[in-house]
Amino acid sequence: MTTRIHEILKNHSSELLTEWFANLSNSGVRRDALMKEGELREQCAEFLRLLTQLSQHGNLTDFNSSVFTPIRELLERLSRSRSLQGFSPAETATFIFSFKQPLFDWLRRASVSQPHQVAEDMWSATQLLDKLGLFTTEVHQRTREEVIMRQQQEMLELSTPVVQLWDRIVALPLIGTLDSGRTQTVMETLLQRIVETGAEIAIVDITGVPTVDTLTAQHLIKTVTATRLMGAECVISGIRPQIAQTIVHLGVDLSGVVTKSSLAGAFRWALRRLNQNAPGSQAPGKV
């Protein structure tokens, strides 16, 4: 960046800040409901301070160099917070781009008799501000993706609740489609709860699973196998007539797996297996 730009940033920071803030207000990108005026002014002042420091280093073509570190860190914090506050990527980038107009006005005033020089300075300033604006967009997008991934993981964990039905009996009611990612979470959650509760029988209830294909059946068999390796038995309940026919049609071998048509049936089987009576009964119920 040229020496003239650095001199303008250093000597006219107060005027630049005022004009920039007015430009932000006029551009309609201010979101007073999301950010207070004082906070926005602080962000503008901090950006201008770091840009002034940066401009004293002259040639600034390498955005990844260490001289950019302070302003990159500021923009990363700023962009992340704006993303979480609900600003759009365009609104975040406009925060930087709107600084061009006051800066260009001062460049013209400083070199009114040197139009060629003004054009060169504007080009240098445009390149730098464009890089900084695009960087905020990248961070903004990356933050959104992180939020979505975290929400997906939280929803995945919420969709696999393992509950303890009885002493040494846990149940995992499944709802929705089983894919590879969710099945892995199901298996990990179930095995962890078996360890925590000392359960001897785990009931996987698929009443809420709309369809069972070959891949889903394979996932269930793997879960049963892993449960057995933990020293527990696994029962699959909720086998509806349509799902039973589908499994037979697909040729999936579940002969070595205990299956029941309902969660109640699986629970009674588990109690009988553990030689325990169902609540209110005098003898093990007939399954």
N, C-alpha and C positions, 0 to 999 in steps of 0.2 A: 504494500500500500504506500502511496506517495507521502512525502513529508508534509505536503499541503493539507492532505486529509487529516493527518495526525494533528497538525496545528489547529485546524478548525475544530476538531473534536475536543482538544485540550482547552482552547481559548473561548469557545462558545457553547460549552456543555449546558449551561443554564438555559440559553435560548433554544438550543436543540431539543432539550427535554420538554420545554413548554410547547414548542411547535409539534413535536412528536405526539405528545399526549393529546393535543387538540386534534391532530390528524387521526388518532385512534378513535376519538369520540365521533368525529365526522364520518369515519368509514363504516360505522355501525357494527363493529366487531366487539365493542365493549359489552360484557354481559354482567351488569351490575348485580343481577340476582345470584350470580355464581362467584363473583369476585368483587370485593370492596375497592373503592377508588384508591384508598391508601395503599393497598397491597399492589395494585397495578402500577402506581407511581413508583413504589419501591423496586419493582421488577424492571421498570424502564431505567431508573437511575443506576441500578446495579449493572444492567447490560451495557449502558453507555460508559460506565466507569471501566469495565473490563474491555470493551471495544477500544477505548482510548489507550489502555495499556498495550493491547494487542497491536495497534496500528504503529506503535513506535519501533516495531521490529522490521519495518520495511517490506521486503518481498514476502508475501503470505500466501503462496500458492499451495503449500503442503498442509492440507487441513488436519492431517494426522500427526503433525509435529507437536512437540511439547509446548510450544508457545500458545497453542490453541487450547491446552488443557483446562485452564480456568474458565474460559467462556463455554467450552463444551460441557463442563460439569454444571455450570449455571443453566444452560439450555436444557440439559437432560432433566434436572430437577423441575424446571419450569414446565417442560413439556409433559412430564409424568403427572405432575399435580393437575395440570389443565385437562389431561386425558381423564383422570379420575373424577374431576369436577364436572365433566360433561361437555367441554369445549370440543368442537370439531377439529380435524387436522388443518382445514383451511383457515379457521379462526386462529389457531396457534401459529401457523406460518405467517399469517398476515401481521401478527405482532411484530415480526422482524421486518417484513417487506414494507410496512408502513413507515419505517424509519428512512426509507430512500428519499422521499420527497423533501423533508426538511434538510437532510444532508446535501442533496443536489442543489437546493436553493442557495445554501451557503457556499457551495463550490462555485456556482455561477457568480455570486457577489464577489468572491475573493479573486476571481480570475476573469473579470468581465472583458478585459482587453486581450485575453489569450484563449479564444474559443477552442483551438486545437488542444490546449492543455486541459481545458474543462472536460472535453470529451474523453480524454485519456483517464482523467481522475474518476469520472463517472463510471467508466468501464471497469476500473479497478474496484470501485466501491460496489458496483452491481455484482461482480463475480463473488466478492466476499459475502455480501448479504444474502445472495442466493444460496450459497453453500450453507450458511447458518440456518436459513429458513428451511431448506430441505432436510437438514439434520433434525430439526424439531419435528418434522413430519415423520421421519423414520422412527424416532423415539416414541412419538405419539402412537404410531401403528403397532410398534413392538409392545408397548404397555397394554393396549387393547387386547392383543393376542394373549398376553400373559394373564390378563383378567379372565378372558374367555376360557383358557385352559384350566385356571384354578376353579372357576365355577363348574366346569364340566367334571373335574375331579371331585368336587364337593357333592355334586348331584349324583355322581357314580357311587360315592360312599353312602349317601342317604338312601340310594335305591337298593342297597344290600344290607338291610338291618338284620343282624343275627340276634334272636331273642332266646332267653332261657325259659323253656316251657315248664321244666320240672328238674328235680335234682338229676344231674348227669344227662339231661336231654336238652338239646338246643334246636332251634328251627330257623330256617332261612326262607322266608316267603319272597319269591321273585315275581316282579311285575314288569312287563314290557319285553322287548326283544333282547336276546342274548347274543352279543357279538364277542369277538376275541378279547377286546380290551376289557369289557365288562366282566366276562367270564374269569379273567385273571384276577380282577378285584374280588369277585365272588369267592374264588378259591382262597385267596390270601386272607380275606376277612373271616371266612368260616374256620380255616385252620387256626387262626389266631385266637378266635373265641373258644375253640376246643381246648387249646392250651390254657387259656385264662380260667375257664370254668371246670376243667377236668371232665368234660362231657364224654360219655361213652357212645351216645347215639346222636347223629345229626340228621335232621329232616330237611330236605330241600324240596320246598313246595313250589310247583310250577303252574299252579292254578291260574295265575295272572300272566302266564306266557302265552301269547296268542297262537304261535305256531312253533313246531319243532321240526327242523330239517336235519340233514345228516351232520352238519357242522355243530349244531346245537347239541345233538345227541352225543357227539364225540366229546364236547366240552363237559357235559354232565358225567359221562363215564370217567373222564380224567379227574373230576372233582371227587367222585366216589372212590377212585383208586387212591388219591392223595389222602382222603379221610381215613381210609383203612391203614395206610402207612403210619398215620398218627395214632393207631391203636383204637380207633372208633369205628362204629358201623354207620353207614349212610343209607337213608331211605329216601326214595323219590316219591313224592305224593302229588296229587292233582293231575293224574293221568286221565284225561277225559276221553270219551269214545273216539272223537275225531283224531286226537293225538295218538291214541293207541293204534288206530288204523294206519296213520301216517308212518309210525315207527315200523310197523309190520311191512308196509309197502316199501319202505326204504331198505328193509333187510338189516336194520340195526339190532345187534345182539345185546339185549339187556337181561339175558337169562341169569346172569350172576348177580343181578342187582335187585334188591327188595323194592318193589313198587306198590303203591296204594292209590286208590282212586281219589281219596280225600285226605286232608290234613288230620281230620279226626281219626280216620282209620290208621294213619301212620302213628299218631300219638298213642292210640290203644296198643298197637303192635309194640311200640317202644316200651310202654309200661310193662306189658307182659314179658318182654325180653329181659327186663330188669327185675322181674318178679315183684312188681309193685302194682297196687290196685289203683284204678282210676278214682278221682275224687267222688265220695258218696257211695262207692260200690263196696261190696264185701269180698268179691273175688275178681281176678283179672277178667276184663270184658272180652267177649268174643269178637274177633275182627271179621 
